Amino acid sequence: MFDSLSEKLRLAFRDLRGQGKVTEAQLETTLREIRVALLEADVNFKIVRQFIDSIKEKALGQEVLVSLNPAQQIIKIVHDQLIELLGGTSSRLLFTQKNPNVVMIVGLQGSGKTTTSGKLANLLYTRENRNPLLVSADVYRPAAREQLRIIARDLKRPLFEDPLVNDPLELCRRARREAELKGFDTLLIDTAGRLHVDDELMVELESIKRELLPAEILFVADAMTGQDAVRSAETFHQRLGLSGVILTKMDGDTRGGAALSIKAVTSQPIKFIGVGEKYDAIEPFYPDRMASRILGMGDVLSLIEKVSAEVDQAEAEKLQERLRRDQFTLEDFRDQLRQAKKLGSVGKFLDFLPGNLLRSVGLGKITPEQMAEVDDQVKRTEAIINSMTRQERSNHRIIDGSRRKRIARGSGTSVEAVNQLLKQYVDMRQMMRQVMSGRMPAPLQRAVGHSMNRRSKKKKRKR
């Protein structure tokens, strides 16, 4: 996410790092590189100009040129301005006491409205303790209704249907009545879309809004379409009065133009982002966390939340006890791989970590090809362990040459791959012994210490 923009911004700050003093000429050079990076990321040019002017004004106003650590000062200013550009604070869905609360999902055809409607229903049910009812108001494309039917079935969420009704407004009326009678607190309306904005579509959406008085009107935009998404959002907002935006395909957006422009253009916040194809691949949008990720500072808070949601706490405590007793087996290793797979690919996991932390433990920028190779390696590792007997998984020392050949055949790999896995496992056990005894490797100690110092300073500031 934002890989291209993040790398260009890192290079823009490169020459400032380590400087005891920064001249006005050096500041201008850095700002010029930031401007180019944002324009190449497809950020609206007016927004880029305002962004750069604001950074320059604050940098000069805070006497960055004579400060002891000007690079950090400038990065902090850029970070603060990015947060403001992205919306300032996180914005949640606003619901009233009167049920059902109607949420209109609007946008162009192909932006991901129907899938997002299902994801949002799943999120509201599993994380927000709400009871949503889905309805498709797209009477023009039979495939749209069928798609939502399949999604609702997969998620085991209720869907209102009436095959005899072909008027979108009447269908929404009946769906609301159904929600009232059966006690649903939220009605999610997947509205019709077009390949482009037209008056007929807008009139239809305006009539649904006027009749159902939605609590939220959420515009779904494909982040990878950049300024096209921003222009469409602006038009929808002028006609309907949007309350928020959901950006889809953020996991594939290396530039970030839509995310960095859409709030400034529409004045409405980004409320959620889609980060994958699975039904749980939707996240609340946090401007401060996203700004940190763009600048290579990582997003450890979101990672912790993701891990907490996916990892079985009882199993985690059981593993900790086995580590303490130095009883970590290949069976445990396989179970941890399965837990890790719930979090997504290795690439997505690393995307949450600060760049300086990765570099401190010997990891530089990892390409998509390398991420794919790591994910394939994880699958091979699990296959090798699955080919072992329970006794072999419990005691790796009994795996002699003949057993290694059998395991290699059973997993479709080679003896070399089995040998490599066993060596990695032994090395991992050794490292875990060091961690449990407080003797971590120096790079990890420095990285963890840096992270703890930052958290400590934040707590002091809050006090």
N, C-alpha and C positions, 0 to 999 in steps of 0.2 A: 504494500500500500504506500503510494507516494514515493516509491524508491528513487525515481528519476529526480524529482524535486529535492528530496532529502540530500542526495549525493551532490547536487549542484550548490545547494546552500552550504553544505559542509566545506566544499571547495572555496566558496566565497569567503568563509571565515578563516580559512587556513592561514593566510598571510598575517592575520591579526594576532593569532595565538603566539604567546611568548613575548609579544612586544611590550616593553615597559612604557612606551608612549606611542600614540597614534596621531599622525598629522591629519590635517583636514583633507589633504590630497588622497591619503590612504583610505579615509572614511568614504570619500566620493567614489573611489575605485570599488570598494566593497558594496556600496549601495547600487552602483551600476551593475555589478554582477548579480545582486539579488533581484534587481529589476528584470534583467535578461532571463534569469531562472524562472521568475513568475510568469513572464510573457510566454516563455516556451512551455510552461505548464498549462497554457490556455486560460490564464486568469484574465478577466475583463481589464482592458488597458486603463480605463478610468480608475478602477479600483487599485490597480498597481501604482498609478501616479499618486493617488491619495495615500496609499500605504507607505511609499518611499518618502514622501514629504513629511508624513507624521513621524517616521523613524528619525529622519534628519533633524527635525525640530526638537524632538525629545533628546537625541544624542547631544546636540549642541547645548541645549538648555540644561542638561545635567553635567556639563563640563566633562564629558567622556574623554576629551582629548588630553586632559591633564590628570586623569584618574590613574591609580596604581595598576589596575587590571582592566584596561579599556576593552579588550576582546570580550570578557565576561559581561561587562556593562552593555555592550552593543547587542550581544546575543540575548540578554535578558529583555532589552527593549523590543527586539524583534519577536521574541516569544510572547511578550505581553500584547503586542499589536496583532499577532496571529490569533491569539485567544479572542481579542475583540472582533477581529474580522470574521471569525468562525461563529460568533454569536455571544461570546461573553460567558454565559452560564448555561448549564444543561437545562433543557426545557422538557418537562414531562407532559403527557396527555392530560388535559383538563376535563374532568367529568363533573356533572351536576348531580344533585341528590335525586332528581326526577329520572326514573328509569322507564324505558331503555334509553341510554345515551346513544345517539346516532353518530357514526363515524363514516364519512364519505371518503373513499379512496379514488382519487382522480389522476389522470395523466394520459399521455399519448400511448397508442397501441405499440406493444413491444417493449415498454419500459419496465415491465415486471409487476404490473398492478395485481394480477390474479395470484401469483405466487406470494407476493408481499402481503396480500389480504390474509392468506392462510398462515403465513409466518406471524403476522400480528395477532391473529386469533390464538395461536399457540402460545405466544409470549404473554398475552393478557391472562390466559387461563393458568399457565404454569408458574408465572412469576408475579402477577399482579392480583391473583385471587379473584378474577372477574369471570363472568359466565357469558361469553359472546355467542351470538348467532350470526352466521354468514348468509349473504344473499348475493346472487349475481344479477345485476341490472343490465347486463349486456345482452339484449334480446336479438342483436343483429348477427352475432357470431355464435352458432351452436357450439363450436369448439371451446368458447370461453366458459359457457355453463358447464360443459363436460369436464373441463380442466379443474374448475372449482369443486365440482362434485368429487373428483378423484382425490384432490388435496384434502377436502373435509373428511373423506372416508379414511385416508391414511392417518390423519391426525386425530380421528375419532371425535371430531367437533361437529355440532349440529349445523345443518344447512337448510334454509327455507327454499322450497321449489314449488312452482305452480305452472306446469307445462301449458295450461290453457290460457295463461295471461301473457300477452306480447307487448303490453304497454309498460315501459320502465317505471313510470310514476305509480301506476296502479300496483305493480309488483312490489315496489318499496312500501306502499301503504299496507299491503297485506302482510309483508314481512314484519313491519312494526307492530301490527295487531297481534301476530303470532308471538312476538317477543313479549308483549304486554301480558298476554294470556298465560304464557308458560314461564314467566318470571326471569327472562334473560335481561341482564343489566346493560348489555351493549349490543348494538346492531351494526355490523360491519358491511357496508355496501360497496361491492366491487363494481364500479361504474363502467360504462362503455368508453372506448377510446377510439382515436382515429390515427392515421399515419401522420396527420398534420392538424393544426388547430383550425376548426371551421365554426361558423356561426350556428349551424344546426346542432352540433354537439354542445356548445355553450348554452344554448337556449334550453336544451334538455336538462343539463346539470343545474341550471338556475332554477328550473321548476321543481326539481327534487329538493334543492336547498330551501326554497320558499315553503314547500309543503312540510318537510320533515324537521326543519330547524336543527341541523346537526351541531353537536358539541364541538366536533373537529372536522375540518376539511383538509386532508393530507394529500399533497402532490407527490407522486412517485416519479422519480427521474433516474435515468441511467447515467451514472457518474462518468462513464467512459465517453459519453457524447459531448462532454465539456460545455462550451457556450451555447450549443443548441438546446441543451437541457435548461440552461439559465434563461434563455429567451422564452422558452415554452412556459416555464414557471412564472415568469413575469406576466405573460398574457393571461394565464389561468388566474393569477392573483388579482389582476385588474377586473376580471369578470366575476369571480366567485368570492374573493376575499379568503385566501388560504389561511390556515392557522399553523401550518407546519409543512415540512418537507421530509421525505424518506428517500435517501440516495441508495440505489441498488448497485451491485457489481463493484463495490468499493475495494474488494480484494484484488480486482484486476486493474484498478486505476493507479497507474504509476505517476500521473501528472498532478491531478488534484484541482484542475481549473474550476470544475463545477462546485466542489465543496468550498473553495475559497472565494467564490463569487456570489453564490445563490442567496446567502443571507443578506449581503449588502444590497443586492438588486431588488429582492422581494420584501425585505425587512422582516421576513418570517424565519423562525429558527429551523435548523435541521434537527429533527427529533429522533430519527433512527437511521441506521445504515445497514445495508445488506452486505454480508461478508462471505457469502458462499451459497451453494445450492441447497443445502440441507434445510429442513424446516425450522431448525433452531439457530440458523445462521443469520440472526438479526440482533443488533445491539443498540442500546440507547446511545445517543451521540453526546460526547463530553468535549466541548471546545478546548478546555485546558489539556486534556489528555491527548487529543489529536494534535495540538500544537507541539507538544513534547515529542510525539512520534515523528512529526515532520522534521524537527530539528535534531533527530537522532538521540533524543533523551529517553526513549522507550516509554512504555505505559505499564508499569508494574502493577498499579492498582487494578486495571482491567484484567491483567493476567491472573492476579490473586482471586478476583471474583469468578473468573472462568474456571479456575482450578477448583475453587470451593464448591461451585455448582455441579461439577462433573465427578469429582473424586469422592469415593466412599470413605467417610470419616473413620468408621470402625476398621476398615481395611488399612487405612493410613496409620492408625495407632498400632495395629498388629504388626505392620511392617517395621515401624520405629522400634518396637520391642525386639524384633528379630535382629535388627541392625545392632542394637545395643548389646545383644548377646553374641554377635558375630555369627549369626545363623542364616545369613542371606544366601538362598540357593538359586539355582537356575529356574526353578519353579516360580520363585518370587520375581526373578528378573522378567520372566514371560508375563506375569501378572501386571507388572509395572508398564511393560510395553503396551498391554491392552488398555490400561488406564490412560496412558499417554495418547493413544489413538483416538480416544474420545475428545481430546482437545483439538483435533485436526492435524494438519501436516506439521512437520518440523519447521518448515518455512514460516508458517503462521505463528508458531510458538516463538521463534526467534524475533519475529517482527515486533513483539512486545518489549524486548529487552533493549536497554540503552546501548548505543554503538560503542561507547568507551568501555563498557563492561565486557562486551564481546571481544574487543581488541585486546583487553587486558589478559584474557585467557587464551589468546592466540587465534581468535576467529576474526577474520576481516569481513568484507562484504561477500555474502554468499549469493551466487547466481541462482536463477530458477532451475537451471539444469542440475546444479549441485544439490539443491533442495530435493529435487525429484529423485536423485541418486540416493540421498540419505533415506528418504521414505521407502524406496525399494529395498535398501539394506535392512530397514526395520522389518519389512515383510519376510525377507530371507532369514533373518535372525529368529523370528517367531516360528517359521517353518522348520528350522533346524532343531529348536528346542522341542517342538511338537513331535519330532521324530525320535526323541529320546524316550526311554522307559522312565517310569516314576522314580525308580531307584537311581538311575543316572542323573535325573534332574535334582535329586536330593543330595547326591554325592558325586561331584564332577571328577574326583580322583580315580574312580573306577573305569573311566572312559579310556580304554586302551586303543591300540591301532585298529583291531578288527571291529570294535564298536564304532569307531569313527567312520570306517568305510560303510558300515550299515546305516549310520545316521545320515551320511552324505547321500547315499542312494535313496533313502526314504524321503529326504527333503528336496531332492532334485538339485542338489548343489555339489560341491567338491569337498574332498578331505581338507584341502587348504582352507576353505571357507569355515569348516567346522573348527579347525585349529585356531583360526583367527578369532572366532567367537569365544572359544574357551580362554584365549589369552586376554581378550577384552574383559571377560567376566572376572578373571583373576585380578587384573589391574583395577577394575572397579571395586572389588572387595577390599583391595589394599587402600584405595582412596577413601572408601567409606570408613574403614578403621581409623584413618587419620582424622576424618571429620568428626567421628563420634568421640575420639580422644582429645579433640581440640587442636590437632596438629595438621591444619589445612595447608595446602601448598601456598607459597607466598603470593602468587598472582590472585588466587581466590581470596586470600585474606585481605589484600589491598582493595579488591573490588567490593567485597562485602562491607569492609570498614568504611569505604567511601559512601556506600548506600546508606549505612546506619547513621553516618554523620549528617547526611542530608535530611534524613527523617528527624533526627534530634533537633536540628536547627528549625525545621518547620514547626515542631511542637513548641519550641521556645517562642517563636513568633506568634503562635496562636494564644499563648498565655499572656 
